[in-house]
Amino acid sequence: MQFALGDVAAVDFAVIALAALIAGTCSGMTGFGGGLLLPPVLAPIIGVEHVVPVLSFAMLITNAHRLWLYRKHANLKLIGSVLITVVPCVVIGTTIYLGLSPETISIVLGSFLLLSIPVGRILARRQLQLGPLGLAVAGGGFGIISGTTPGAGMLMVPVLLGAGMAGPAFLATDASISIAVNLTKAVIFNHLGSLPLALLAVGLVIGLSTVPGNYAARWILGRTSVRLHARLLEAIVLVGGLSLLARPFWPAS
């Protein structure tokens, strides 16, 4: 469907900004979370088919700011090993996404959110030790999934941890990879007309609203249990995933 700024009320923009601030804070602590928390909020407001294009632009802003904060700690060699396969595979994944119907998109997003909980726990238990070839292979799989869904950043967490990334180095390296992923998606969506000016404006609101979250994450990390944060994130993702799966069966308005 066509989208115009007039389709979003002022109160909806306020809700989007608040949700983006919370999501930005969560992703600022873990390197992921923004793309998992925002789809259930955005889908009823802008339409589920616009969620991934908007978030590709918004997360570009979020990760660019995070990289700037931790720029001295980025591991360029590791980033290169991953990006050599990530970028072309993101193109493949995005092409798949553009061929899906709104109902299928809702089911795909909801299923991904629900699966992210057990998959995240399983991956967190594994001690991956990947060399350059392993990183390239992991980057390819990550790129295809990232092209079709938001929030796939959690899949790179065990890969980066297994490569020795932690703290600022982890956040900087993860942000660099995310920038490449979201820039590729945003360029494709914009070129094909899936990111008109009205949607770019929504993405800009989201991206700018996540920036304070990066600073808030610094403060919260020193005062909150990482385990508690993870469990709260899982609870929100569970509710959001179920709501997206139910959307195709809601009565038409």
KAVEN-V288876 format. One record per backbone hydrogen bond with DSSP energy under -0.5 kcal/mol. CO is the residue of the C=O (numbers start at 1). NH is the residue of the N-H. If there is no record, write none. Layout:
CO;NH, CO;NH
This chain:
4;7, 5;8, 7;9, 9;13, 10;14, 11;15, 12;16, 13;17, 14;18, 15;19, 16;20, 17;21, 18;22, 19;23, 20;24, 21;25, 22;26, 23;27, 24;28, 25;29, 26;29, 26;30, 27;31, 33;37, 34;38, 38;41, 38;42, 39;43, 40;44, 42;45, 42;46, 42;47, 43;47, 47;50, 48;51, 50;54, 51;55, 52;56, 53;57, 54;58, 55;59, 56;60, 57;61, 58;62, 59;63, 60;64, 61;65, 62;66, 63;67, 64;68, 65;69, 66;70, 68;71, 70;73, 71;74, 74;76, 75;79, 76;80, 77;81, 78;82, 79;83, 80;84, 82;85, 82;86, 83;87, 85;89, 86;90, 87;91, 88;92, 89;93, 90;94, 91;95, 92;96, 93;97, 94;98, 95;99, 96;99, 97;100, 101;105, 102;106, 103;107, 104;108, 105;109, 106;110, 107;111, 108;112, 109;113, 110;114, 111;115, 112;116, 113;117, 114;117, 114;118, 115;119, 116;120, 117;121, 118;122, 119;123, 120;124, 121;125, 122;125, 122;126, 123;126, 126;128, 131;135, 132;136, 133;137, 134;138, 135;139, 136;140, 137;141, 138;142, 139;143, 140;144, 141;145, 142;146, 143;147, 144;148, 145;148, 145;149, 151;154, 152;155, 153;156, 153;157, 154;157, 154;158, 156;160, 157;161, 158;162, 159;163, 160;165, 161;164, 166;169, 166;170, 167;171, 168;172, 169;173, 170;174, 171;175, 172;176, 173;177, 174;178, 175;179, 176;180, 177;181, 178;182, 179;183, 180;184, 181;185, 182;186, 183;187, 184;188, 185;189, 186;190, 187;191, 188;192, 189;194, 189;195, 190;193, 196;200, 197;201, 198;202, 199;203, 200;204, 201;205, 202;206, 203;207, 204;208, 205;209, 206;210, 207;211, 208;211, 208;212, 210;214, 211;214, 211;215, 212;216, 213;217, 214;218, 215;219, 216;220, 217;221, 218;222, 220;223, 220;224, 225;229, 226;230, 227;231, 228;232, 229;233, 230;234, 231;235, 232;236, 233;237, 234;238, 235;239, 236;240, 237;241, 238;242, 239;243, 240;244, 241;245, 242;246, 243;247, 244;248, 246;249, 247;250
